[in-house]
Amino acid sequence: MEKLSEKECIPCRGDTPALEGKQLKDLYQQLDGEWTLVEDHHLTREYAFDDFQGALNFTNRIGKMSEEQGHHPEIYLTWGNVTLKVYTHAINGLSESDFIWAAKAENLY
């Protein structure tokens, strides 16, 4: 089975249903245990750093990867901390691309 981080995000059309049930849970189980699935709607993950510069550098790497994938998270940057929230806005829920994106974010940490 191909790892999530090796796949590419695919733009989601608004008529694609959000993931649910077994399909949603199966994809979630492929992620690092630090990601939180919130109300089957979005994924969140907090990353800790020793200083602001480390957090900023990570944020910039996330931004670059997001542009390359055409899939963009919500990013909250503070001193020594970056919090990410990802879901597919077009469907107001989770698509496979959200899980692919989250796996790619893990590789950047």
Residue frames relative to the residue before (quaternion, step in Angstrom):
aa qw qx qy qz dx dy dz
M 1.0000 0.0000 0.0000 0.0000 0.00 0.00 0.00
E 0.4609 -0.6881 0.4954 0.2620 3.56 -0.93 0.95
K 0.4573 -0.6797 0.5016 0.2781 3.56 -0.91 0.95
L 0.6120 -0.5740 0.4036 0.3649 3.56 -1.11 0.71
S 0.6817 0.5148 -0.2979 0.4260 3.59 0.89 -0.91
E 0.6477 0.5139 -0.3163 0.4650 3.60 1.23 -0.30
K 0.5954 0.5580 -0.3572 0.4545 3.58 1.27 -0.21
E 0.3878 -0.6854 0.5603 0.2566 3.55 -1.33 0.17
C 0.5141 -0.6187 0.4955 0.3277 3.54 -1.12 0.69
I 0.1865 -0.7701 0.6038 0.0864 3.55 -1.04 0.85
P 0.4938 -0.6595 0.4645 0.3247 3.60 -0.78 0.94
C 0.3152 -0.7635 0.5446 0.1452 3.52 -0.92 0.99
R 0.3318 -0.7081 0.5848 0.2154 3.54 -0.99 0.83
G 0.6095 -0.6083 0.3816 0.3360 3.56 -1.07 0.69
D 0.6740 0.4940 -0.3032 0.4579 3.60 1.19 -0.39
T 0.4937 0.6270 -0.4384 0.4135 3.58 1.30 0.14
P 0.4002 -0.7278 0.4897 0.2653 3.61 -0.72 0.93
A 0.5406 -0.5946 0.4862 0.3431 3.55 -1.19 0.62
L 0.5602 -0.6033 0.4514 0.3441 3.55 -1.15 0.67
E 0.0730 0.7796 -0.6210 0.0364 3.53 -1.18 0.60
G 0.8016 0.3503 -0.2197 0.4318 3.52 -1.34 0.10
K 0.8540 -0.1243 0.1061 0.4940 3.54 -1.12 -0.78
Q 0.6366 0.5348 -0.3402 0.4394 3.59 0.92 -0.84
L 0.6508 0.5086 -0.3032 0.4753 3.58 0.97 -0.87
K 0.6907 0.4850 -0.2800 0.4575 3.60 0.82 -0.98
D 0.6325 0.5382 -0.3326 0.4468 3.60 1.01 -0.78
L 0.6679 0.4784 -0.3003 0.4846 3.59 0.95 -0.84
Y 0.6353 0.5395 -0.3300 0.4433 3.58 0.96 -0.82
Q 0.6632 0.5195 -0.3060 0.4434 3.58 0.97 -0.80
Q 0.6217 0.5446 -0.3401 0.4485 3.60 1.23 -0.31
L 0.6105 0.5588 -0.3454 0.4424 3.58 1.28 -0.22
D 0.6534 -0.4576 0.4357 0.4170 3.50 -1.38 0.29
G 0.5605 -0.6558 0.4037 0.3049 3.59 -0.97 0.80
E 0.5674 0.6124 -0.3821 0.3962 3.60 1.25 -0.09
W 0.5736 0.5685 -0.3906 0.4419 3.60 1.20 -0.29
T 0.2155 -0.7591 0.6019 0.1229 3.55 -1.12 0.74
L 0.2658 -0.7267 0.6141 0.1549 3.54 -0.96 0.94
V 0.1310 -0.8234 0.5516 0.0245 3.57 -0.49 1.21
E 0.8584 -0.1574 0.0518 0.4854 3.54 -0.65 1.27
D 0.5640 -0.6236 0.3587 0.4053 3.59 1.14 0.72
H 0.5714 0.6210 -0.3478 0.4086 3.59 1.25 0.44
H 0.8121 -0.0573 0.0669 0.5768 3.60 0.95 -0.82
L 0.3861 -0.6859 0.5720 0.2308 3.50 -1.38 0.31
T 0.0417 -0.7792 0.6245 0.0350 3.57 -1.08 0.72
R 0.0274 0.7740 -0.6320 0.0293 3.52 -1.24 0.58
E 0.2005 -0.7689 0.5996 0.0956 3.55 -0.98 0.91
Y 0.1349 -0.7821 0.6067 0.0460 3.54 -0.98 0.95
A 0.2347 -0.7785 0.5702 0.1173 3.58 -0.91 0.94
F 0.0838 -0.7760 0.6250 0.0130 3.54 -1.16 0.81
D 0.5948 -0.6012 0.4112 0.3403 3.56 -1.23 0.41
D 0.8095 0.0447 0.0071 0.5853 3.57 1.19 -0.46
F 0.7007 -0.4556 0.3376 0.4330 3.54 -1.32 0.06
Q 0.6437 0.5506 -0.3345 0.4130 3.60 0.91 -0.88
G 0.6422 0.5219 -0.3229 0.4594 3.58 0.97 -0.82
A 0.6554 0.5028 -0.3007 0.4767 3.56 0.99 -0.87
L 0.6561 0.5100 -0.3046 0.4654 3.57 0.99 -0.85
N 0.6387 0.5230 -0.3289 0.4587 3.60 0.94 -0.82
F 0.6458 0.5056 -0.3124 0.4793 3.58 0.98 -0.85
T 0.6302 0.5347 -0.3294 0.4566 3.59 0.95 -0.86
N 0.6615 0.5018 -0.3048 0.4666 3.59 0.96 -0.82
R 0.6352 0.5086 -0.3289 0.4793 3.61 1.03 -0.73
I 0.6299 0.5232 -0.3234 0.4743 3.57 1.04 -0.82
G 0.6515 0.5265 -0.3128 0.4478 3.58 0.95 -0.86
K 0.6524 0.5122 -0.3057 0.4676 3.57 0.96 -0.88
M 0.6679 0.4901 -0.2977 0.4744 3.58 0.88 -0.94
S 0.6409 0.5359 -0.3237 0.4441 3.59 0.98 -0.84
E 0.6443 0.5060 -0.3146 0.4795 3.57 1.00 -0.81
E 0.6489 0.5194 -0.3128 0.4598 3.60 0.96 -0.86
Q 0.7318 0.4184 -0.2241 0.4891 3.58 1.01 -0.83
G 0.3555 -0.7408 0.4973 0.2786 3.60 1.20 -0.35
H 0.6264 0.4800 -0.3249 0.5212 3.56 1.18 0.63
H 0.0873 -0.8650 0.4926 -0.0384 3.56 -0.46 1.22
P 0.3126 -0.7632 0.5435 0.1559 3.58 -0.92 0.99
E 0.4513 -0.5420 0.5822 0.4046 3.47 -1.39 -0.25
I 0.1067 -0.8032 0.5859 0.0157 3.58 -0.86 1.01
Y 0.0706 -0.7681 0.6361 0.0225 3.54 -0.94 0.98
L 0.0791 -0.8182 0.5689 -0.0262 3.54 -0.49 1.29
T 0.0883 0.7552 -0.6461 0.0661 3.55 -0.92 0.98
W 0.7141 -0.4094 0.3137 0.4734 3.58 -1.28 0.06
G 0.8687 0.0434 -0.0616 0.4897 3.56 -0.68 1.15
N 0.7599 0.3296 -0.1852 0.5287 3.60 1.19 0.19
V 0.0246 -0.7492 0.6616 0.0211 3.55 -1.14 0.78
T 0.0918 -0.7727 0.6269 0.0384 3.55 -0.88 1.00
L 0.1480 -0.7930 0.5891 0.0467 3.55 -0.87 1.04
K 0.0407 -0.7530 0.6564 0.0207 3.54 -1.14 0.74
V 0.0307 0.8184 -0.5706 0.0601 3.56 -0.73 1.03
Y 0.2276 0.7067 -0.6555 0.1383 3.49 -1.19 0.82
T 0.5203 -0.6285 0.4731 0.3324 3.58 -1.24 0.22
H 0.3682 -0.7745 0.4763 0.1941 3.54 -0.35 1.27
A 0.6203 0.5833 -0.3438 0.3960 3.61 1.01 -0.80
I 0.7769 0.2722 -0.1582 0.5453 3.59 1.13 -0.59
N 0.3583 -0.7623 0.4636 0.2749 3.57 1.35 0.04
G 0.7093 0.3378 -0.2641 0.5595 3.53 0.93 0.99
L 0.6694 -0.5210 0.3729 0.3760 3.54 -1.29 -0.27
S 0.1146 -0.7463 0.6529 0.0596 3.52 -1.15 0.82
E 0.6868 -0.4517 0.3395 0.4573 3.59 -1.22 0.15
S 0.6047 0.5841 -0.3567 0.4073 3.60 1.04 -0.73
D 0.6024 0.5575 -0.3641 0.4402 3.61 1.06 -0.60
F 0.6753 0.4763 -0.2841 0.4862 3.57 1.01 -0.80
I 0.6046 0.5305 -0.3430 0.4852 3.57 1.09 -0.71
W 0.6602 0.5107 -0.3020 0.4604 3.56 0.88 -0.98
A 0.6577 0.5152 -0.3105 0.4534 3.61 0.90 -0.91
A 0.6493 0.5045 -0.3175 0.4724 3.60 0.99 -0.81
K 0.6423 0.5060 -0.3207 0.4780 3.59 1.01 -0.74
A 0.6107 0.5420 -0.3458 0.4622 3.61 1.04 -0.73
E 0.6189 0.5487 -0.3420 0.4460 3.60 0.99 -0.80
N 0.6591 0.5191 -0.3090 0.4479 3.58 0.98 -0.83
L 0.6643 0.5118 -0.3020 0.4534 3.60 1.16 -0.47
Y 0.5949 0.6057 -0.3566 0.3900 3.58 1.20 -0.42
